[in-house]
Amino acid sequence: MMKGKVLSLGAAALLAGGAFLLTGQTNVSNAQDLVGVSFIENVKPYLEFRPRYEYVDVDKSGNKEANALTIRTKIGVNIGTVLGVNGLSATLEAIDVSALVDEYSPQRTKYETVADPDNTRITQAYLAYKFGNYVFVAGRKYVAIDDHRFIGTVGWRQMPQTLGVIAVAGKPIQNLDFLLAGVYERKFVVDSGNMDWSLDKMPIVLDVNYKVVPQLKIKGFAYLLTDIHNTYGVKASGAVNLGNGVKISYLGEYAKQTDPYEKDNANTKPDIDTDYYRVKVGASAMGFFGNVMYTYFGDKNGKQKGFSVPLATNHKWDGWADVMLAGAAGGFDYGMNEWCFSVGYKNPTIGKVMVAYLTFDSDKDPGTVGKSVGSEIDALYAKKLTKRLSFLAKAAWYNADDGYYTGGSLKGTNDVTKYWIQLDYKY
């Protein structure tokens, strides 16, 4: 009964909000009858139901094991033409996250944390105007740049991350594309991480990509995050087909982090001077694949914090146990050397199987503890059951050593075990 009420309210809010955004009023039928023009055309609704069970056990933490059964319900609509203007489109979307079994924090105290509390939110509400090779966007939407290493949707969590943006993306010449965006809000996976900025002090995102040849793509980027830091970087990536289904891929990336260009919510600008780099090599053949990746996060270097990526989908890169989340989002005081070795097999009939082994070591000696942070094993099985329904099971086992410091606090000193079972139905 409660679930039905939530969905009804969410659908009503979505429809009413859409009418207001596009027309400035909630009842447009009379106006349409008078002028003979449809305010919206090419309407394509979509739905998603994603139930998931998550188990969390943190050794010697003093909390009870978490058992969370949650469901994500997504209701959205893509509107192909708005106000009869060619090229003007809109997207409206709402997500409800509800706990069916709530033996986890923050739903209940003295349990381990699962970052999927009850929540209902308008996740997307934006207008887009396409003119030639350019698209102009304004509103709240998902923003994922490349592989989510710096800016992502955190789509693994039931309530994803969205950004409020005023943006332009385009392809001025062949093989060259760019994104320039101002960010006025961040809606995080939990409301405590939400942020807002004044329009004259917005974080600025600039991303420029150029395909030199089919086997090489280069990129330059600048992510100027108000109150947090400025990040400037370059990246080269590509893949080489060796024939007979054998492909080699590679990636090299470097970034420098400095003080933010502006402050809005902060009393003073953070003092930042650190860097980062990542190298990855992969191979695939006949459904088998393997990757080796090394990631370096710079330390504080005598300043306020180490290299950090607070808008990234860190769950994707720094171990599924999420032990490194605090350091990746807030900076590792003594830096971090991270190795990831992964192998797997993917076949439409069998599905996808993958196993990864990760090691974490502080780059500088903390002095109070050793440099060996810990290691982790991750495993996954995913299968598309029907055209609309998919299944996923995955697990993470983190084995703690000395842990790491972030913001002066010691983290990662407890073994962690996590399991997930998930269904995902999309319509």
C-alpha positions in Angstrom: 0.0 0.0 0.0 2.8 2.5 1.0 4.7 1.6 -2.2 1.6 2.3 -4.3 1.2 5.7 -2.7 4.9 6.6 -3.3 4.7 5.6 -6.9 1.4 7.5 -7.4 2.9 10.6 -5.9 6.1 10.2 -7.9 4.2 9.9 -11.2 1.9 12.8 -10.4 4.9 15.0 -9.5 6.6 14.0 -12.7 3.7 14.8 -14.9 2.8 18.1 -13.1 6.5 19.2 -13.1 6.7 18.4 -16.8 3.7 20.5 -17.7 5.0 23.4 -15.6 8.5 23.3 -17.0 7.4 23.2 -20.6 4.5 25.5 -20.6 4.5 27.5 -17.4 1.1 26.1 -16.5 -0.4 22.8 -15.5 -3.4 22.7 -17.9 -2.5 23.2 -21.5 -5.4 21.4 -23.3 -7.4 24.6 -23.9 -4.4 26.5 -25.3 -3.6 23.6 -27.6 -7.2 23.6 -28.9 -7.0 27.3 -29.6 -3.7 27.5 -31.4 -3.8 24.0 -32.9 -0.2 23.3 -31.9 1.0 20.4 -29.9 3.2 21.5 -27.0 5.0 18.1 -26.8 5.5 15.4 -29.5 7.3 12.1 -29.8 6.8 11.3 -26.1 8.6 8.1 -25.1 8.0 6.9 -21.5 10.3 4.5 -19.8 10.3 2.5 -16.5 12.9 0.5 -14.5 12.4 -1.8 -11.5 15.7 -2.8 -9.8 15.4 -4.9 -6.6 18.7 -5.8 -4.9 19.8 -7.6 -1.8 23.1 -6.4 -0.2 25.0 -8.0 2.7 27.7 -6.2 4.5 30.0 -7.6 7.3 32.8 -5.4 8.7 35.0 -7.5 11.0 35.4 -6.2 14.6 33.4 -3.0 13.9 31.0 -3.5 16.8 28.0 -3.2 14.4 25.6 -5.9 13.3 25.8 -7.4 9.8 23.7 -5.4 7.3 20.9 -7.1 5.3 19.4 -4.7 2.9 16.6 -5.5 0.4 15.9 -2.4 -1.6 14.1 -1.6 -4.8 14.7 1.3 -7.2 11.7 2.4 -9.2 12.4 4.8 -12.1 9.7 6.6 -14.0 10.8 8.8 -16.9 9.8 10.3 -20.2 11.8 11.5 -23.2 10.0 14.3 -25.2 11.3 14.5 -28.7 9.8 17.9 -29.6 8.9 20.7 -27.3 6.6 23.6 -28.3 6.8 22.5 -31.9 10.5 23.7 -32.1 12.6 21.4 -34.2 15.7 20.3 -32.2 14.2 21.3 -28.8 13.7 18.2 -26.6 13.2 17.4 -22.9 13.7 14.6 -20.4 11.9 14.2 -17.1 12.6 11.4 -14.6 11.9 10.5 -11.0 13.4 7.7 -8.8 12.0 6.2 -5.7 14.3 4.0 -3.4 12.4 1.9 -0.8 13.8 -0.5 1.7 11.8 -3.8 1.9 14.3 -5.2 4.5 16.0 -2.4 6.4 18.5 -4.1 8.7 21.2 -1.5 7.7 22.3 2.0 8.6 21.1 4.7 8.1 17.7 3.1 8.2 18.5 1.5 11.6 21.3 2.1 14.2 24.0 -0.4 15.2 24.0 -2.0 11.7 26.6 -1.7 9.0 26.0 1.0 6.3 24.4 0.5 3.0 24.2 3.8 1.1 20.6 3.2 -0.2 18.3 4.9 2.3 14.6 5.5 1.5 14.5 8.5 -0.8 12.4 9.9 -3.6 13.8 12.5 -6.0 13.4 14.2 -9.4 16.6 12.8 -10.9 16.4 14.4 -14.4 14.6 17.5 -15.6 16.3 19.2 -18.5 15.9 20.8 -21.8 18.2 20.2 -24.8 18.4 22.1 -28.0 20.3 20.6 -31.0 21.6 23.0 -33.6 23.8 21.5 -36.3 26.7 19.8 -34.6 26.0 21.4 -31.2 23.7 20.6 -28.3 22.8 23.1 -25.6 21.5 21.7 -22.3 20.1 23.2 -19.2 18.7 21.4 -16.1 19.4 18.4 -13.9 20.8 15.3 -15.6 23.2 12.4 -15.5 26.8 13.5 -16.4 29.3 10.7 -17.1 32.6 11.7 -18.7 34.6 8.8 -20.3 34.9 5.9 -17.8 33.6 7.8 -14.7 37.1 8.2 -13.2 36.7 11.9 -12.6 33.0 12.6 -13.1 30.3 9.9 -13.1 26.8 8.9 -12.2 27.5 6.5 -9.3 24.9 4.4 -11.0 25.7 1.4 -8.9 23.8 2.9 -5.9 20.1 2.8 -6.1 19.8 6.6 -6.1 22.4 7.8 -8.7 24.3 11.1 -8.7 23.0 13.9 -11.0 24.3 17.4 -11.7 22.5 20.6 -12.5 24.2 22.0 -15.6 24.2 24.7 -18.1 26.2 23.2 -20.9 27.2 23.1 -24.6 28.7 20.1 -26.4 29.7 19.9 -30.0 31.8 18.7 -32.8 33.3 21.8 -34.5 35.5 19.8 -36.9 35.8 16.2 -37.8 37.3 14.0 -35.1 37.1 16.8 -32.5 34.4 17.0 -29.9 34.1 19.0 -26.7 32.0 19.6 -23.6 31.8 22.9 -21.7 29.5 23.0 -18.7 28.8 25.1 -15.6 27.5 23.1 -12.6 25.0 24.8 -10.3 24.1 21.7 -8.1 25.1 18.2 -7.2 22.5 15.7 -6.0 24.5 12.9 -4.4 23.5 9.3 -3.7 22.6 10.4 -0.2 21.2 13.8 0.6 24.0 14.7 3.0 26.3 15.0 0.0 24.1 17.4 -2.0 25.7 20.8 -2.9 24.6 24.0 -4.5 26.6 26.9 -6.1 25.9 30.4 -7.1 25.7 30.9 -10.9 28.6 33.3 -10.8 30.8 30.8 -8.9 29.8 27.5 -10.6 32.2 24.6 -11.0 33.4 24.6 -14.6 33.9 21.4 -16.7 35.9 21.4 -19.9 36.5 18.2 -21.8 38.1 18.2 -25.3 38.7 14.9 -27.3 40.5 14.4 -30.6 40.7 11.1 -32.5 44.2 11.2 -34.2 43.7 7.8 -35.8 41.3 5.0 -35.1 43.9 3.5 -32.7 44.6 6.7 -30.8 42.3 9.2 -29.0 43.8 12.1 -27.0 42.0 14.3 -24.5 42.6 17.4 -22.5 40.5 18.4 -19.5 40.0 21.0 -16.8 37.6 20.4 -14.0 37.4 23.5 -11.8 35.4 22.5 -8.8 34.4 25.5 -6.6 35.3 25.0 -2.9 37.2 21.8 -3.7 40.1 22.0 -6.2 41.1 22.6 -9.9 42.1 19.6 -11.9 44.0 19.8 -15.2 44.9 16.7 -17.2 45.6 14.9 -20.4 44.8 11.4 -21.5 45.7 9.0 -24.4 43.8 5.8 -25.1 42.9 3.4 -27.9 42.8 -0.1 -29.1 44.6 -2.1 -31.8 43.0 -5.0 -33.6 45.6 -7.7 -34.3 43.2 -9.9 -36.3 41.5 -13.2 -35.6 39.4 -11.4 -32.9 42.5 -10.4 -30.8 42.4 -6.8 -29.6 44.9 -4.9 -27.4 43.7 -1.8 -25.6 45.7 0.9 -23.6 45.2 4.0 -21.6 47.6 6.6 -20.1 46.4 9.5 -18.0 48.0 12.3 -16.0 46.4 15.1 -13.9 47.6 18.0 -11.7 45.5 19.3 -8.8 45.7 22.9 -7.4 43.6 25.3 -5.3 40.1 25.9 -6.6 39.6 28.9 -8.8 36.7 30.1 -6.6 35.0 29.5 -3.3 31.3 29.8 -2.5 30.3 27.5 0.4 33.7 27.4 1.9 35.1 30.0 4.3 38.6 29.8 2.8 40.1 28.2 -0.3 41.7 24.8 0.3 45.5 24.7 -0.2 46.1 21.9 -2.8 49.2 20.9 -4.7 49.3 17.2 -5.8 49.0 15.0 -8.9 47.8 11.7 -10.3 48.4 9.2 -13.1 46.9 6.0 -14.4 48.2 3.4 -16.8 46.1 0.5 -18.1 46.7 -2.3 -20.6 44.1 -4.9 -21.7 43.6 -7.7 -24.1 40.6 -9.6 -25.4 40.1 -12.6 -27.7 37.2 -15.1 -28.3 35.2 -13.8 -25.4 38.1 -13.8 -22.9 39.5 -10.6 -21.6 42.1 -9.4 -19.1 43.4 -6.0 -17.8 46.2 -4.7 -15.7 45.9 -1.2 -14.3 48.0 0.9 -12.0 46.7 4.1 -10.4 48.7 6.6 -8.4 47.0 9.2 -6.1 49.4 11.9 -4.9 49.8 12.7 -1.2 49.1 16.0 0.6 52.6 17.2 -0.3 52.6 19.5 2.8 49.2 21.0 1.9 45.6 20.3 3.0 44.8 17.0 1.2 45.9 14.5 -1.4 44.6 14.0 -4.9 40.8 13.4 -4.8 38.0 12.6 -7.2 34.8 13.5 -5.3 32.5 13.5 -8.4 33.7 10.1 -9.7 32.1 6.7 -9.7 34.7 5.4 -7.3 33.0 2.1 -6.7 33.9 1.2 -10.3 37.6 1.7 -9.8 38.8 1.4 -6.2 37.3 -1.9 -5.1 33.7 -3.0 -4.7 34.0 -3.2 -1.0 34.1 0.6 -1.0 36.9 0.7 1.6 38.8 3.3 -0.5 35.8 5.6 -1.1 36.7 8.0 1.7 40.3 8.4 0.4 39.3 8.6 -3.3 36.7 11.3 -2.6 38.6 13.2 0.1 42.2 12.5 -0.7 44.8 10.1 0.6 47.0 11.9 3.2 50.1 9.8 2.3 49.1 9.0 -1.3 48.1 5.7 -2.8 49.6 3.1 -5.1 46.8 0.9 -6.5 47.2 -2.2 -8.7 44.2 -4.0 -10.3 44.5 -7.3 -12.2 41.2 -8.6 -13.7 40.3 -11.5 -16.0 37.0 -12.7 -17.3 34.8 -14.3 -20.0 31.8 -12.9 -21.8 29.3 -14.8 -24.0 25.7 -13.9 -24.8 24.6 -17.5 -23.9 26.6 -17.9 -20.7 26.8 -14.3 -19.5 29.7 -12.4 -18.1 32.1 -13.8 -15.4 34.9 -11.7 -14.0 37.4 -11.8 -11.1 39.7 -9.0 -10.0 42.5 -8.8 -7.5 43.5 -5.4 -6.1 46.4 -4.2 -3.9 46.6 -0.9 -2.0 49.7 0.7 -0.6 50.4 4.2 0.8 52.9 6.0 -1.4 54.6 7.8 1.6 55.4 6.2 4.9 52.7 7.3 7.5 55.1 6.6 10.3 52.4 5.5 12.8 51.4 2.5 10.7 52.9 0.6 7.8 52.6 1.4 4.1 50.6 -1.8 3.2 46.9 -0.7 3.3 45.3 -4.0 2.2 44.1 -6.1 -0.7 40.8 -7.1 -2.2 39.2 -9.8 -4.4 36.1 -8.9 -6.4 33.9 -11.4 -8.4 30.9 -10.9 -10.7 28.5 -12.9 -12.7 26.0 -11.1 -15.0 23.4 -12.5 -17.4 20.7 -10.9 -19.6 17.8 -13.2 -19.0 15.3 -11.7 -21.5 15.3 -8.6 -23.6 14.2 -6.5 -20.6 15.4 -8.5 -17.6 18.9 -9.0 -16.4 20.5 -10.7 -13.4 23.6 -9.8 -11.5 25.5 -11.4 -8.6 28.8 -10.0 -7.2 30.9 -10.1 -4.1 33.9 -8.3 -2.6 36.4 -9.5 0.1 38.7 -6.8 1.5 41.6 -8.1 3.6 43.0 -5.3 5.8 46.6 -4.6 6.6 47.6 -1.2 8.1 44.9 0.9 6.5 45.3 4.5 5.3 44.9 8.1 6.5 42.4 10.6 5.0 41.8 13.9 6.6 43.8 12.8 9.6 41.6 9.7 10.2 42.7 6.1 9.9 40.5 4.0 7.6 40.5 0.6 6.1 41.8 -1.4 9.2 38.9 -3.9 9.2 38.3 -6.8 6.9 35.1 -6.3 4.9 32.8 -8.8 3.1 30.0 -7.8 0.8 27.5 -9.7 -1.4 24.9 -8.6 -3.8 22.1 -10.2 -5.8 20.2 -8.0 -8.2 17.5 -8.1 -10.9 17.0 -5.2 -13.3 13.8 -4.8 -15.4 13.7 -2.0 -18.0 10.8 -1.0 -20.1 
